[in-house]
Amino acid sequence: MKTITKRSLDELAKEMPVLSEMDLRGMVGGTGTFTEEEFLSMYITNEWEGGQVEGWGSLGKSFDSVSIISGEIYIDGKNKDGELAPDFLEDEDTGFQDDPFASDSGFSGDSGIVDSNDYQLETLISQLSTEERQLLEKYGAGIVIDPNCIRAGEFHDASNQIVLKSYDLYALRAELIHLKQADLGAIGSDNPNYSNAEFQEGLMSYFMKACSGDVPAPVPITDSKFVDWASSVTHGFDKSQPLDLNVFNSGVDYFYNVYRQEMYQKYLETGNSDYLKNSGESNASYQWNWLEMFKYAGFSY
Protein backbone atom coordinates (compact mmCIF):
# COMPACT_ATOMS: atom_id res chain seq x y z
CA MET A 1 0.00 0.00 0.00
CA LYS A 2 1.31 3.43 -0.99
CA THR A 3 1.49 6.02 1.76
CA ILE A 4 -0.05 9.43 0.93
CA THR A 5 1.99 12.33 2.18
CA LYS A 6 1.42 16.08 1.95
CA ARG A 7 4.15 16.22 -0.66
CA SER A 8 2.44 13.63 -2.82
CA LEU A 9 -0.85 15.49 -2.46
CA ASP A 10 0.80 18.71 -3.55
CA GLU A 11 2.26 16.99 -6.59
CA LEU A 12 -1.10 15.48 -7.41
CA ALA A 13 -2.76 18.87 -7.19
CA LYS A 14 -0.46 20.13 -9.95
CA GLU A 15 -1.72 17.41 -12.29
CA MET A 16 -5.39 17.24 -11.39
CA PRO A 17 -7.96 20.00 -12.07
CA VAL A 18 -9.51 21.86 -9.16
CA LEU A 19 -13.28 21.35 -9.18
CA SER A 20 -15.73 24.12 -8.48
CA GLU A 21 -18.17 23.95 -5.58
CA MET A 22 -20.98 23.19 -8.03
CA ASP A 23 -19.03 20.33 -9.69
CA LEU A 24 -18.26 18.85 -6.30
CA ARG A 25 -21.93 18.94 -5.34
CA GLY A 26 -22.86 16.90 -8.37
CA MET A 27 -20.11 14.33 -7.82
CA VAL A 28 -21.06 13.66 -4.21
CA GLY A 29 -24.72 13.15 -4.94
CA GLY A 30 -25.95 16.76 -4.53
CA THR A 31 -28.25 18.48 -6.95
CA GLY A 32 -25.75 21.07 -8.11
CA THR A 33 -28.44 23.69 -7.45
CA PHE A 34 -27.79 26.74 -5.29
CA THR A 35 -30.28 28.57 -3.10
CA GLU A 36 -30.92 32.26 -3.76
CA GLU A 37 -28.94 33.12 -0.63
CA GLU A 38 -25.95 31.07 -1.81
CA PHE A 39 -26.11 32.64 -5.27
CA LEU A 40 -26.24 36.17 -3.84
CA SER A 41 -23.42 35.51 -1.39
CA MET A 42 -21.18 34.15 -4.16
CA TYR A 43 -22.18 36.89 -6.62
CA ILE A 44 -21.37 39.80 -4.33
CA THR A 45 -17.96 38.29 -3.52
CA ASN A 46 -17.17 37.71 -7.21
CA GLU A 47 -17.17 33.92 -6.78
CA TRP A 48 -20.21 33.18 -8.94
CA GLU A 49 -19.28 31.24 -12.10
CA GLY A 50 -22.79 30.46 -13.32
CA GLY A 51 -25.08 27.53 -12.53
CA GLN A 52 -28.51 26.42 -11.36
CA VAL A 53 -30.36 28.52 -8.77
CA GLU A 54 -33.59 27.50 -7.05
CA GLY A 55 -36.54 29.22 -8.69
CA TRP A 56 -34.37 30.76 -11.41
CA GLY A 57 -33.06 27.82 -13.39
CA SER A 58 -29.72 28.27 -15.11
CA LEU A 59 -28.02 31.63 -14.54
CA GLY A 60 -24.96 32.94 -16.31
CA LYS A 61 -21.81 34.34 -14.79
CA SER A 62 -22.52 38.08 -15.02
CA PHE A 63 -25.43 40.51 -15.25
CA ASP A 64 -26.00 44.22 -15.75
CA SER A 65 -27.53 44.54 -12.28
CA VAL A 66 -28.45 42.47 -9.23
CA SER A 67 -30.61 44.17 -6.60
CA ILE A 68 -32.53 43.31 -3.43
CA ILE A 69 -35.88 45.10 -3.20
CA SER A 70 -37.99 44.45 -0.09
CA GLY A 71 -36.17 41.16 0.43
CA GLU A 72 -36.67 39.96 -3.17
CA ILE A 73 -33.86 39.50 -5.69
CA TYR A 74 -34.09 41.27 -9.05
CA ILE A 75 -31.63 40.36 -11.81
CA ASP A 76 -31.39 42.80 -14.71
CA GLY A 77 -34.59 44.41 -13.48
CA LYS A 78 -36.73 41.26 -13.10
CA ASN A 79 -37.52 38.85 -10.29
CA LYS A 80 -37.62 35.06 -10.66
CA ASP A 81 -41.23 35.28 -11.88
CA GLY A 82 -40.24 37.68 -14.65
CA GLU A 83 -41.90 40.67 -13.00
CA LEU A 84 -40.24 44.03 -13.52
CA ALA A 85 -38.75 45.93 -10.62
CA PRO A 86 -40.45 49.22 -9.70
CA ASP A 87 -39.08 52.04 -11.83
CA PHE A 88 -37.86 54.19 -8.96
CA LEU A 89 -35.67 56.65 -10.79
CA GLU A 90 -38.45 58.01 -13.00
CA ASP A 91 -40.86 58.63 -10.13
CA GLU A 92 -40.43 62.41 -10.22
CA ASP A 93 -43.75 63.09 -8.47
CA THR A 94 -42.83 61.29 -5.27
CA GLY A 95 -39.02 61.08 -5.22
CA PHE A 96 -37.20 63.07 -2.58
CA GLN A 97 -33.60 63.74 -3.49
CA ASP A 98 -30.64 64.87 -1.47
CA ASP A 99 -30.21 68.54 -2.20
CA PRO A 100 -27.68 69.02 -4.98
CA PHE A 101 -25.05 70.48 -2.65
CA ALA A 102 -24.73 67.12 -0.91
CA SER A 103 -24.09 65.15 -4.09
CA ASP A 104 -21.15 67.41 -4.88
CA SER A 105 -19.45 67.52 -1.53
CA GLY A 106 -18.58 64.24 0.06
CA PHE A 107 -21.52 61.88 0.51
CA SER A 108 -20.50 59.53 -2.32
CA GLY A 109 -17.85 56.91 -1.76
CA ASP A 110 -15.88 58.63 1.00
CA SER A 111 -17.31 57.11 4.16
CA GLY A 112 -14.94 54.13 4.12
CA ILE A 113 -17.29 51.89 6.05
CA VAL A 114 -17.50 49.01 3.56
CA ASP A 115 -14.57 47.11 2.09
CA SER A 116 -14.44 47.36 -1.71
CA ASN A 117 -14.99 43.61 -1.98
CA ASP A 118 -17.90 43.45 0.48
CA TYR A 119 -21.22 44.62 -0.90
CA GLN A 120 -23.59 43.18 1.66
CA LEU A 121 -26.27 45.58 2.75
CA GLU A 122 -26.20 44.03 6.20
CA THR A 123 -22.74 45.53 6.68
CA LEU A 124 -24.03 48.96 5.77
CA ILE A 125 -27.14 48.71 7.93
CA SER A 126 -25.11 47.54 10.93
CA GLN A 127 -23.47 51.00 11.02
CA LEU A 128 -26.80 52.71 11.68
CA SER A 129 -28.05 53.77 15.09
CA THR A 130 -30.71 51.80 16.92
CA GLU A 131 -33.29 54.47 16.03
CA GLU A 132 -32.40 54.32 12.34
CA ARG A 133 -32.57 50.53 12.21
CA GLN A 134 -35.91 50.55 14.03
CA LEU A 135 -37.26 53.00 11.46
CA LEU A 136 -36.15 50.72 8.63
CA GLU A 137 -37.74 47.72 10.30
CA LYS A 138 -40.97 49.58 11.04
CA TYR A 139 -41.57 50.41 7.38
CA GLY A 140 -39.73 47.52 5.77
CA ALA A 141 -38.15 50.04 3.44
CA GLY A 142 -36.22 48.49 0.57
CA ILE A 143 -32.65 49.60 -0.19
CA VAL A 144 -31.35 49.45 -3.75
CA ILE A 145 -27.74 50.05 -4.79
CA ASP A 146 -27.69 51.51 -8.29
CA PRO A 147 -24.33 52.88 -9.54
CA ASN A 148 -26.25 54.63 -12.33
CA CYS A 149 -28.18 56.78 -9.87
CA ILE A 150 -27.28 60.38 -10.67
CA ARG A 151 -27.46 61.43 -7.00
CA ALA A 152 -25.84 60.07 -3.87
CA GLY A 153 -29.24 58.87 -2.71
CA GLU A 154 -32.98 59.15 -3.25
CA PHE A 155 -36.04 58.30 -1.17
CA HIS A 156 -39.23 57.36 -3.02
CA ASP A 157 -42.21 57.71 -0.72
CA ALA A 158 -44.73 56.10 -3.08
CA SER A 159 -42.73 52.86 -3.36
CA ASN A 160 -41.12 53.03 0.10
CA GLN A 161 -37.67 52.57 -1.41
CA ILE A 162 -34.24 54.10 -0.86
CA VAL A 163 -31.91 54.14 -3.87
CA LEU A 164 -28.19 54.70 -3.21
CA LYS A 165 -25.45 55.29 -5.74
CA SER A 166 -22.97 53.39 -3.57
CA TYR A 167 -22.63 51.75 -0.16
CA ASP A 168 -22.47 55.13 1.59
CA LEU A 169 -23.47 55.46 5.24
CA TYR A 170 -24.22 59.17 5.17
CA ALA A 171 -26.21 59.00 1.95
CA LEU A 172 -28.33 56.29 3.57
CA ARG A 173 -28.75 58.37 6.72
CA ALA A 174 -29.83 61.38 4.65
CA GLU A 175 -32.56 59.37 2.95
CA LEU A 176 -33.67 57.90 6.27
CA ILE A 177 -34.36 61.46 7.39
CA HIS A 178 -36.90 61.63 4.57
CA LEU A 179 -38.36 58.35 5.80
CA LYS A 180 -38.60 59.88 9.28
CA GLN A 181 -40.40 62.88 7.77
CA ALA A 182 -42.90 60.48 6.22
CA ASP A 183 -43.21 58.66 9.55
CA LEU A 184 -44.14 61.96 11.21
CA GLY A 185 -46.66 62.77 8.47
CA ALA A 186 -44.69 65.72 7.12
CA ILE A 187 -44.36 64.40 3.57
CA GLY A 188 -46.31 62.04 1.36
CA SER A 189 -47.23 61.32 -2.24
CA ASP A 190 -49.96 63.97 -2.23
CA ASN A 191 -48.09 66.40 -0.01
CA PRO A 192 -44.44 66.54 -1.06
CA ASN A 193 -43.39 69.89 0.51
CA TYR A 194 -40.12 69.77 -1.41
CA SER A 195 -38.44 72.97 -0.21
CA ASN A 196 -39.41 72.36 3.43
CA ALA A 197 -38.41 68.69 3.39
CA GLU A 198 -35.14 69.17 1.51
CA PHE A 199 -34.01 72.03 3.74
CA GLN A 200 -34.77 70.00 6.85
CA GLU A 201 -32.95 66.95 5.48
CA GLY A 202 -29.93 69.03 4.47
CA LEU A 203 -29.74 70.73 7.85
CA MET A 204 -30.15 67.52 9.85
CA SER A 205 -27.61 65.70 7.67
CA TYR A 206 -25.13 68.51 8.22
CA PHE A 207 -25.59 68.50 12.00
CA MET A 208 -25.23 64.71 12.14
CA LYS A 209 -22.10 64.50 10.02
CA ALA A 210 -20.40 67.61 11.42
CA CYS A 211 -20.90 66.31 14.97
CA SER A 212 -19.61 62.84 14.08
CA GLY A 213 -16.07 64.08 13.56
CA ASP A 214 -16.13 63.41 9.83
CA VAL A 215 -14.92 66.45 7.94
CA PRO A 216 -15.68 68.14 5.72
CA ALA A 217 -19.43 67.85 6.17
CA PRO A 218 -21.43 68.93 3.10
CA VAL A 219 -22.76 72.43 3.78
CA PRO A 220 -26.33 72.90 2.57
CA ILE A 221 -26.08 76.71 2.66
CA THR A 222 -23.14 78.80 1.43
CA ASP A 223 -24.08 81.93 3.39
CA SER A 224 -20.99 82.86 5.39
CA LYS A 225 -22.98 83.08 8.64
CA PHE A 226 -24.34 79.53 8.40
CA VAL A 227 -21.42 77.54 9.82
CA ASP A 228 -20.99 79.91 12.78
CA TRP A 229 -24.71 79.59 13.57
CA ALA A 230 -24.63 75.79 13.31
CA SER A 231 -21.54 75.68 15.53
CA SER A 232 -23.29 77.81 18.15
CA VAL A 233 -26.37 75.57 18.07
CA THR A 234 -24.25 72.46 18.64
CA HIS A 235 -21.66 73.99 21.03
CA GLY A 236 -18.84 73.58 18.56
CA PHE A 237 -20.31 70.44 16.96
CA ASP A 238 -20.16 68.53 20.23
CA LYS A 239 -22.97 65.98 20.26
CA SER A 240 -22.45 65.27 23.95
CA GLN A 241 -23.83 68.75 24.70
CA PRO A 242 -27.54 69.60 24.48
CA LEU A 243 -28.52 71.73 21.51
CA ASP A 244 -29.04 75.43 22.15
CA LEU A 245 -32.66 75.73 21.03
CA ASN A 246 -32.71 79.50 21.53
CA VAL A 247 -29.90 79.94 19.03
CA PHE A 248 -31.49 77.40 16.71
CA ASN A 249 -34.88 79.13 16.74
CA SER A 250 -33.28 82.54 16.22
CA GLY A 251 -31.77 81.53 12.88
CA VAL A 252 -33.59 78.59 11.34
CA ASP A 253 -36.24 80.63 9.48
CA TYR A 254 -33.61 83.01 8.12
CA PHE A 255 -31.46 80.17 6.78
CA TYR A 256 -34.48 78.40 5.30
CA ASN A 257 -35.19 81.50 3.21
CA VAL A 258 -31.50 81.77 2.26
CA TYR A 259 -31.53 78.10 1.24
CA ARG A 260 -34.47 78.65 -1.11
CA GLN A 261 -32.81 81.72 -2.62
CA GLU A 262 -29.57 79.81 -3.19
CA MET A 263 -31.46 76.90 -4.76
CA TYR A 264 -33.18 79.26 -7.18
CA GLN A 265 -29.88 80.90 -8.11
CA LYS A 266 -28.41 77.45 -8.77
CA TYR A 267 -31.38 76.71 -11.02
CA LEU A 268 -30.75 79.89 -13.02
CA GLU A 269 -27.08 78.94 -13.39
CA THR A 270 -27.57 75.28 -14.31
CA GLY A 271 -31.14 74.75 -15.47
CA ASN A 272 -31.32 71.73 -13.12
CA SER A 273 -34.99 71.19 -12.25
CA ASP A 274 -34.05 69.74 -8.82
CA TYR A 275 -32.81 73.18 -7.78
CA LEU A 276 -36.07 74.77 -8.90
CA LYS A 277 -38.11 72.17 -7.02
CA ASN A 278 -36.07 72.72 -3.85
CA SER A 279 -36.49 76.50 -4.09
CA GLY A 280 -40.29 76.27 -4.16
CA GLU A 281 -42.74 78.13 -1.97
CA SER A 282 -42.81 77.25 1.68
CA ASN A 283 -45.80 75.29 2.92
CA ALA A 284 -46.99 77.21 5.96
CA SER A 285 -48.71 74.07 7.24
CA TYR A 286 -45.57 71.92 7.07
CA GLN A 287 -45.00 70.10 10.37
CA TRP A 288 -41.31 70.63 11.08
CA ASN A 289 -41.25 68.43 14.21
CA TRP A 290 -37.75 69.65 14.98
CA LEU A 291 -37.65 68.17 18.47
CA GLU A 292 -38.71 64.75 17.16
CA MET A 293 -36.08 64.98 14.43
CA PHE A 294 -33.37 65.93 16.94
CA LYS A 295 -34.34 63.04 19.20
CA TYR A 296 -34.30 60.61 16.25
CA ALA A 297 -30.80 61.83 15.29
CA GLY A 298 -29.48 61.28 18.81
CA PHE A 299 -29.28 64.90 19.94
CA SER A 300 -30.32 66.08 23.38
CA TYR A 301 -31.86 69.48 24.06
C-alpha positions as CSV (number, residue, x, y, z in Angstrom):
1,M,0.0,0.0,0.0
2,K,1.3,3.4,-1.0
3,T,1.5,6.0,1.8
4,I,0.0,9.4,0.9
5,T,2.0,12.3,2.2
6,K,1.4,16.1,2.0
7,R,4.1,16.2,-0.7
8,S,2.4,13.6,-2.8
9,L,-0.9,15.5,-2.5
10,D,0.8,18.7,-3.5
11,E,2.3,17.0,-6.6
12,L,-1.1,15.5,-7.4
13,A,-2.8,18.9,-7.2
14,K,-0.5,20.1,-9.9
15,E,-1.7,17.4,-12.3
16,M,-5.4,17.2,-11.4
17,P,-8.0,20.0,-12.1
18,V,-9.5,21.9,-9.2
19,L,-13.3,21.3,-9.2
20,S,-15.7,24.1,-8.5
21,E,-18.2,23.9,-5.6
22,M,-21.0,23.2,-8.0
23,D,-19.0,20.3,-9.7
24,L,-18.3,18.8,-6.3
25,R,-21.9,18.9,-5.3
26,G,-22.9,16.9,-8.4
27,M,-20.1,14.3,-7.8
28,V,-21.1,13.7,-4.2
29,G,-24.7,13.2,-4.9
30,G,-26.0,16.8,-4.5
31,T,-28.2,18.5,-6.9
32,G,-25.7,21.1,-8.1
33,T,-28.4,23.7,-7.4
34,F,-27.8,26.7,-5.3
35,T,-30.3,28.6,-3.1
36,E,-30.9,32.3,-3.8
37,E,-28.9,33.1,-0.6
38,E,-26.0,31.1,-1.8
39,F,-26.1,32.6,-5.3
40,L,-26.2,36.2,-3.8
41,S,-23.4,35.5,-1.4
42,M,-21.2,34.1,-4.2
43,Y,-22.2,36.9,-6.6
44,I,-21.4,39.8,-4.3
45,T,-18.0,38.3,-3.5
46,N,-17.2,37.7,-7.2
47,E,-17.2,33.9,-6.8
48,W,-20.2,33.2,-8.9
49,E,-19.3,31.2,-12.1
50,G,-22.8,30.5,-13.3
51,G,-25.1,27.5,-12.5
52,Q,-28.5,26.4,-11.4
53,V,-30.4,28.5,-8.8
54,E,-33.6,27.5,-7.1
55,G,-36.5,29.2,-8.7
56,W,-34.4,30.8,-11.4
57,G,-33.1,27.8,-13.4
58,S,-29.7,28.3,-15.1
59,L,-28.0,31.6,-14.5
60,G,-25.0,32.9,-16.3
61,K,-21.8,34.3,-14.8
62,S,-22.5,38.1,-15.0
63,F,-25.4,40.5,-15.2
64,D,-26.0,44.2,-15.8
65,S,-27.5,44.5,-12.3
66,V,-28.4,42.5,-9.2
67,S,-30.6,44.2,-6.6
68,I,-32.5,43.3,-3.4
69,I,-35.9,45.1,-3.2
70,S,-38.0,44.5,-0.1
71,G,-36.2,41.2,0.4
72,E,-36.7,40.0,-3.2
73,I,-33.9,39.5,-5.7
74,Y,-34.1,41.3,-9.1
75,I,-31.6,40.4,-11.8
76,D,-31.4,42.8,-14.7
77,G,-34.6,44.4,-13.5
78,K,-36.7,41.3,-13.1
79,N,-37.5,38.9,-10.3
80,K,-37.6,35.1,-10.7
81,D,-41.2,35.3,-11.9
82,G,-40.2,37.7,-14.6
83,E,-41.9,40.7,-13.0
84,L,-40.2,44.0,-13.5
85,A,-38.8,45.9,-10.6
86,P,-40.4,49.2,-9.7
87,D,-39.1,52.0,-11.8
88,F,-37.9,54.2,-9.0
89,L,-35.7,56.6,-10.8
90,E,-38.4,58.0,-13.0
91,D,-40.9,58.6,-10.1
92,E,-40.4,62.4,-10.2
93,D,-43.7,63.1,-8.5
94,T,-42.8,61.3,-5.3
95,G,-39.0,61.1,-5.2
96,F,-37.2,63.1,-2.6
97,Q,-33.6,63.7,-3.5
98,D,-30.6,64.9,-1.5
99,D,-30.2,68.5,-2.2
100,P,-27.7,69.0,-5.0
101,F,-25.1,70.5,-2.6
102,A,-24.7,67.1,-0.9
103,S,-24.1,65.1,-4.1
104,D,-21.2,67.4,-4.9
105,S,-19.5,67.5,-1.5
106,G,-18.6,64.2,0.1
107,F,-21.5,61.9,0.5
108,S,-20.5,59.5,-2.3
109,G,-17.8,56.9,-1.8
110,D,-15.9,58.6,1.0
111,S,-17.3,57.1,4.2
112,G,-14.9,54.1,4.1
113,I,-17.3,51.9,6.0
114,V,-17.5,49.0,3.6
115,D,-14.6,47.1,2.1
116,S,-14.4,47.4,-1.7
117,N,-15.0,43.6,-2.0
118,D,-17.9,43.5,0.5
119,Y,-21.2,44.6,-0.9
120,Q,-23.6,43.2,1.7
121,L,-26.3,45.6,2.7
122,E,-26.2,44.0,6.2
123,T,-22.7,45.5,6.7
124,L,-24.0,49.0,5.8
125,I,-27.1,48.7,7.9
126,S,-25.1,47.5,10.9
127,Q,-23.5,51.0,11.0
128,L,-26.8,52.7,11.7
129,S,-28.0,53.8,15.1
130,T,-30.7,51.8,16.9
131,E,-33.3,54.5,16.0
132,E,-32.4,54.3,12.3
133,R,-32.6,50.5,12.2
134,Q,-35.9,50.5,14.0
135,L,-37.3,53.0,11.5
136,L,-36.2,50.7,8.6
137,E,-37.7,47.7,10.3
138,K,-41.0,49.6,11.0
139,Y,-41.6,50.4,7.4
140,G,-39.7,47.5,5.8
141,A,-38.1,50.0,3.4
142,G,-36.2,48.5,0.6
143,I,-32.6,49.6,-0.2
144,V,-31.4,49.4,-3.8
145,I,-27.7,50.1,-4.8
146,D,-27.7,51.5,-8.3
147,P,-24.3,52.9,-9.5
148,N,-26.3,54.6,-12.3
149,C,-28.2,56.8,-9.9
150,I,-27.3,60.4,-10.7
151,R,-27.5,61.4,-7.0
152,A,-25.8,60.1,-3.9
153,G,-29.2,58.9,-2.7
154,E,-33.0,59.1,-3.2
155,F,-36.0,58.3,-1.2
156,H,-39.2,57.4,-3.0
157,D,-42.2,57.7,-0.7
158,A,-44.7,56.1,-3.1
159,S,-42.7,52.9,-3.4
160,N,-41.1,53.0,0.1
161,Q,-37.7,52.6,-1.4
162,I,-34.2,54.1,-0.9
163,V,-31.9,54.1,-3.9
164,L,-28.2,54.7,-3.2
165,K,-25.4,55.3,-5.7
166,S,-23.0,53.4,-3.6
167,Y,-22.6,51.8,-0.2
168,D,-22.5,55.1,1.6
169,L,-23.5,55.5,5.2
170,Y,-24.2,59.2,5.2
171,A,-26.2,59.0,1.9
172,L,-28.3,56.3,3.6
173,R,-28.7,58.4,6.7
174,A,-29.8,61.4,4.7
175,E,-32.6,59.4,3.0
176,L,-33.7,57.9,6.3
177,I,-34.4,61.5,7.4
178,H,-36.9,61.6,4.6
179,L,-38.4,58.3,5.8
180,K,-38.6,59.9,9.3
181,Q,-40.4,62.9,7.8
182,A,-42.9,60.5,6.2
183,D,-43.2,58.7,9.6
184,L,-44.1,62.0,11.2
185,G,-46.7,62.8,8.5
186,A,-44.7,65.7,7.1
187,I,-44.4,64.4,3.6
188,G,-46.3,62.0,1.4
189,S,-47.2,61.3,-2.2
190,D,-50.0,64.0,-2.2
191,N,-48.1,66.4,0.0
192,P,-44.4,66.5,-1.1
193,N,-43.4,69.9,0.5
194,Y,-40.1,69.8,-1.4
195,S,-38.4,73.0,-0.2
196,N,-39.4,72.4,3.4
197,A,-38.4,68.7,3.4
198,E,-35.1,69.2,1.5
199,F,-34.0,72.0,3.7
200,Q,-34.8,70.0,6.9
201,E,-33.0,66.9,5.5
202,G,-29.9,69.0,4.5
203,L,-29.7,70.7,7.8
204,M,-30.2,67.5,9.9
205,S,-27.6,65.7,7.7
206,Y,-25.1,68.5,8.2
207,F,-25.6,68.5,12.0
208,M,-25.2,64.7,12.1
209,K,-22.1,64.5,10.0
210,A,-20.4,67.6,11.4
211,C,-20.9,66.3,15.0
212,S,-19.6,62.8,14.1
213,G,-16.1,64.1,13.6
214,D,-16.1,63.4,9.8
215,V,-14.9,66.4,7.9
216,P,-15.7,68.1,5.7
217,A,-19.4,67.9,6.2
218,P,-21.4,68.9,3.1
219,V,-22.8,72.4,3.8
220,P,-26.3,72.9,2.6
221,I,-26.1,76.7,2.7
222,T,-23.1,78.8,1.4
223,D,-24.1,81.9,3.4
224,S,-21.0,82.9,5.4
225,K,-23.0,83.1,8.6
226,F,-24.3,79.5,8.4
227,V,-21.4,77.5,9.8
228,D,-21.0,79.9,12.8
229,W,-24.7,79.6,13.6
230,A,-24.6,75.8,13.3
231,S,-21.5,75.7,15.5
232,S,-23.3,77.8,18.2
233,V,-26.4,75.6,18.1
234,T,-24.3,72.5,18.6
235,H,-21.7,74.0,21.0
236,G,-18.8,73.6,18.6
237,F,-20.3,70.4,17.0
238,D,-20.2,68.5,20.2
239,K,-23.0,66.0,20.3
240,S,-22.5,65.3,23.9
241,Q,-23.8,68.7,24.7
242,P,-27.5,69.6,24.5
243,L,-28.5,71.7,21.5
244,D,-29.0,75.4,22.1
245,L,-32.7,75.7,21.0
246,N,-32.7,79.5,21.5
247,V,-29.9,79.9,19.0
248,F,-31.5,77.4,16.7
249,N,-34.9,79.1,16.7
250,S,-33.3,82.5,16.2
251,G,-31.8,81.5,12.9
252,V,-33.6,78.6,11.3
253,D,-36.2,80.6,9.5
254,Y,-33.6,83.0,8.1
255,F,-31.5,80.2,6.8
256,Y,-34.5,78.4,5.3
257,N,-35.2,81.5,3.2
258,V,-31.5,81.8,2.3
259,Y,-31.5,78.1,1.2
260,R,-34.5,78.7,-1.1
261,Q,-32.8,81.7,-2.6
262,E,-29.6,79.8,-3.2
263,M,-31.5,76.9,-4.8
264,Y,-33.2,79.3,-7.2
265,Q,-29.9,80.9,-8.1
266,K,-28.4,77.5,-8.8
267,Y,-31.4,76.7,-11.0
268,L,-30.8,79.9,-13.0
269,E,-27.1,78.9,-13.4
270,T,-27.6,75.3,-14.3
271,G,-31.1,74.7,-15.5
272,N,-31.3,71.7,-13.1
273,S,-35.0,71.2,-12.2
274,D,-34.0,69.7,-8.8
275,Y,-32.8,73.2,-7.8
276,L,-36.1,74.8,-8.9
277,K,-38.1,72.2,-7.0
278,N,-36.1,72.7,-3.8
279,S,-36.5,76.5,-4.1
280,G,-40.3,76.3,-4.2
281,E,-42.7,78.1,-2.0
282,S,-42.8,77.2,1.7
283,N,-45.8,75.3,2.9
284,A,-47.0,77.2,6.0
285,S,-48.7,74.1,7.2
286,Y,-45.6,71.9,7.1
287,Q,-45.0,70.1,10.4
288,W,-41.3,70.6,11.1
289,N,-41.3,68.4,14.2
290,W,-37.8,69.6,15.0
291,L,-37.7,68.2,18.5
292,E,-38.7,64.8,17.2
293,M,-36.1,65.0,14.4
294,F,-33.4,65.9,16.9
295,K,-34.3,63.0,19.2
296,Y,-34.3,60.6,16.3
297,A,-30.8,61.8,15.3
298,G,-29.5,61.3,18.8
299,F,-29.3,64.9,19.9
300,S,-30.3,66.1,23.4
301,Y,-31.9,69.5,24.1
